[in-house]
Amino acid sequence: MSGFGRSVTSYAMPLAALVMAVAVRSSGLSVDQGSLNARILVGALSSAIMFVTIFVVLDHAEAVARRVGEPYGTLVLTFAVTAIEVSIIVSMMLHGENNPTLARESVFSTVMITSTGVVGMCLALGGWRHRKQAIVRQGTSAYLAVLIALTVMTLILPTYTQATDPGTFSAAQLGFVSVLSVLLYASFVFAQTVRHREDFIQGQPHDVSVRAAPHGNISASALLLMAGLIGIVMLAEQVAASVEDTLVAYRVTQTDSIVGAMIAGLVLMPEAISAVRASLNNELQRGLNVAMGSACATIGLTIPGVAAASLLTGRGLTLGLPAADAVLLVLALFICNVSFSTERTTFLTGMVHLVVFFTYIFLIFIP
């Protein structure tokens, strides 16, 4: 595609996503109206527009990220994607009947997709192209320490507390854990951007093919980035709700697991592509910053967000994972610890992560 074509697309798709989302909401085909076939058709069209917009948003996010530099650049997309996920989960929580496990499934899916799927693709594809790739051990260890603490507190601990039913927190416990999650993530961001910034920046290898920083209007890229993200949020809500209604109509079990995985996959797509691109360009640490940063931000910010919505609306919130999912989560975190224990990774390291990822996908449909 010519430069002019890319320029037109970069401006048109964020606006098209917004227009489509507004049109769906103002018509008789919203998430709560219209026939099943109409909702499926609208969901398919929304998915197509959203898919293209995601790639456009990625380009704008990379333009902003490369202009502000590392590690600040990786935070741009991380915060944006986390805002998307919180808004979608909250809207889905308030859609139809109470679904208390949706937030848990979305957060669990995000952690599994990033720590096994995205990280696995980064290590496998990067290792295949460059044989061995270097990482900054201090930075990856910091990511992993925060991720372990947050996942255990929010997804495993609720199963063993005694104040309420297994898998749930009392209001006091939920508020306490939410505050701790925000404080821990804020401390991590401070360490990443100020106190120990050098631990998250990898010296550029001599064989890296460097792309020049974009010379376009950074203000325009930022505005189009926000417009595209808002459009994706509104369309993803429509797509997710349509899928949920369709699964219920056809009596498909594991509805929350499938919808949670779909939400996580949709909102993580820009970051996943960005991380794999960085790894293929022999910037593995940058790719890991994006992938692991998503997992940390998801728990550190999404759980407090949905917890606040639960406390304000009175909707139930079940966070404790079933035994099989808890085993997969612990396995994923253990493998990350082994993979990041050295300063170099290979293709085989990535394949180990991908095996766990494929197991997670398989068990969604055949638990």
Long-range contacts (C-beta under 8 A, 24 or more apart in sequence): 9-52, 9-56, 10-56, 10-59, 10-60, 10-224, 11-224, 13-49, 13-52, 13-53, 13-56, 13-228, 14-53, 14-56, 14-57, 14-60, 14-224, 14-225, 14-227, 14-228, 14-231, 15-227, 15-231, 16-49, 16-53, 16-231, 17-49, 17-50, 17-53, 17-227, 17-228, 17-231, 17-232, 17-234, 17-235, 18-227, 18-230, 18-231, 18-234, 20-45, 20-46, 20-49, 20-231, 20-235, 21-46, 21-231, 21-234, 21-235, 21-238, 22-234, 24-235, 24-238, 25-234, 30-238, 31-95, 31-237, 31-238, 31-241, 31-242, 31-245, 32-95, 32-96, 32-241, 36-245, 36-246, 36-249, 39-242, 39-245, 39-246, 40-242, 40-246, 42-238, 42-242, 43-238, 43-239, 43-242, 43-243, 43-246, 46-235, 46-238, 46-239, 46-242, 47-235, 47-239, 49-235, 50-231, 50-232, 50-235, 50-236, 50-239, 50-266, 53-228, 53-231, 53-232, 53-235, 54-232, 54-266, 54-269, 54-270, 55-270, 55-273, 56-224, 56-228, 57-224, 57-225, 57-228, 57-229, 57-232, 57-270, 58-270, 58-273, 58-274, 60-221, 60-222, 60-224, 60-225, 60-228, 61-225, 61-270, 61-274, 62-214, 62-274, 63-214, 63-216, 63-218, 63-221, 64-218, 64-221, 64-222, 64-225, 66-211, 66-213, 66-214, 67-213, 67-214, 67-218, 70-200, 70-201, 70-286, 70-289, 71-192, 71-193, 71-197, 71-200, 71-201, 71-289, 72-193, 74-286, 74-289, 74-290, 74-293, 75-189, 75-192, 75-193, 75-293, 76-225, 77-270, 77-271, 77-274, 77-290, 78-271, 78-290, 78-293, 78-294, 78-297, 79-297, 80-225, 80-226, 80-229, 81-267, 81-268, 81-270, 81-271, 81-294, 81-297, 82-294, 82-297, 82-298, 82-301, 82-302, 83-229, 83-233, 84-229, 84-232, 84-233, 84-236, 84-267, 85-110, 85-263, 85-264, 85-267, 85-298, 85-302, 86-301, 86-302, 86-305, 86-306, 87-233, 87-237, 88-233, 88-236, 88-237, 88-240, 88-263, 88-267, 89-263, 89-302, 89-305, 89-306, 90-305, 90-306, 90-309, 91-237, 92-237, 92-240, 92-241, 92-244, 92-259, 92-263, 93-306, 93-309, 93-310, 93-313, 93-315, 94-309, 94-313, 94-315, 95-241, 95-244, 96-241, 96-244, 96-245, 98-315, 98-316, 99-255, 99-256, 100-315, 100-316, 100-317, 100-318, 101-256, 101-318, 102-256, 102-259, 102-260, 103-302, 103-303, 103-306, 103-317, 103-319, 104-155, 104-260, 104-317, 104-318, 104-319, 104-320, 104-321, 105-256, 105-257, 105-259, 105-260, 105-261, 106-260, 106-263, 106-264, 106-302, 107-154, 107-155, 107-298, 107-299, 107-302, 107-303, 108-155, 108-260, 108-321, 108-325, 108-329, 109-257, 109-260, 109-261, 109-263, 109-264, 109-265, 110-264, 110-268, 110-294, 110-295, 110-298, 110-302, 111-147, 111-151, 111-155, 111-295, 111-298, 111-299, 111-329, 111-332, 112-328, 112-329, 112-332, 112-356, 112-357, 112-360, 113-261, 113-264, 113-265, 113-268, 113-272, 113-357, 114-268, 114-271, 114-272, 114-291, 114-292, 114-294, 114-295, 114-298, 115-147, 115-291, 115-292, 115-295, 115-332, 115-333, 115-336, 115-353, 116-332, 116-335, 116-353, 116-354, 116-356, 116-357, 116-360, 117-272, 117-353, 117-354, 117-357, 118-268, 118-271, 118-272, 118-275, 118-276, 118-291, 118-294, 119-275, 119-288, 119-291, 119-292, 119-336, 119-339, 119-350, 119-353, 120-350, 120-351, 120-352, 120-353, 120-354, 120-356, 120-357, 121-272, 121-275, 121-276, 121-279, 121-350, 121-354, 122-275, 122-276, 122-278, 122-279, 122-284, 122-287, 122-288, 122-291, 122-350, 123-279, 123-284, 123-339, 123-345, 123-346, 123-347, 123-349, 123-350, 123-353, 124-347, 124-349, 124-350, 124-351, 124-353, 124-354, 125-276, 125-279, 125-280, 125-350, 126-279, 126-280, 126-282, 126-284, 126-287, 126-345, 126-350, 127-345, 127-346, 127-347, 127-348, 127-349, 127-350, 128-347, 129-280, 129-282, 130-207, 130-282, 131-346, 131-347, 132-344, 132-345, 132-346, 133-279, 133-282, 133-284, 133-344, 133-345, 133-346, 134-202, 134-205, 134-284, 134-285, 134-343, 134-344, 135-202, 135-284, 135-285, 135-288, 135-340, 135-343, 135-344, 135-345, 136-199, 136-200, 136-201, 136-202, 136-285, 136-343, 137-340, 137-341, 137-342, 137-343, 138-196, 138-199, 139-192, 139-199, 139-200, 139-201, 139-285, 139-288, 139-289, 140-285, 140-288, 140-292, 140-340, 141-340, 142-188, 142-191, 142-192, 142-196, 142-199, 142-200, 143-288, 143-289, 143-292, 143-293, 143-295, 143-296, 144-292, 144-333, 144-336, 144-337, 144-340, 146-184, 146-185, 146-188, 146-296, 146-300, 147-292, 147-295, 147-296, 147-299, 147-333, 147-336, 148-333, 149-184, 150-181, 150-184, 150-185, 150-296, 150-299, 150-300, 150-303, 151-299, 151-329, 151-333, 153-177, 153-180, 153-181, 154-181, 154-299, 154-303, 154-319, 155-299, 155-319, 155-320, 155-321, 155-326, 155-329, 156-320, 156-321, 156-326, 156-329, 156-330, 157-320, 158-318, 158-319, 158-320, 159-320, 159-321, 159-326, 160-320, 166-320, 167-318, 167-319, 167-320, 167-321, 168-316, 168-317, 168-318, 168-319, 168-320, 169-317, 169-319, 171-311, 174-307, 174-310, 174-311, 174-317, 175-307, 175-311, 177-303, 177-307, 178-303, 178-304, 178-307, 178-308, 179-304, 181-299, 181-300, 181-301, 181-303, 181-304, 182-300, 182-301, 182-304, 184-300, 185-296, 185-297, 185-299, 185-300, 185-301, 186-300, 188-296, 188-300, 200-285, 200-289, 201-285, 202-283, 202-284, 202-285, 202-286, 204-283, 205-282, 207-282, 208-281, 208-282, 208-283, 209-281, 209-282, 211-281, 232-266, 232-267, 236-263, 236-266, 236-267, 239-266, 240-266, 254-364, 254-365, 254-367, 257-364, 257-367, 258-364, 258-365, 261-361, 261-364, 268-294, 284-345, 324-363, 324-367, 328-356, 328-359, 328-360, 328-363, 331-356, 332-356, 332-360
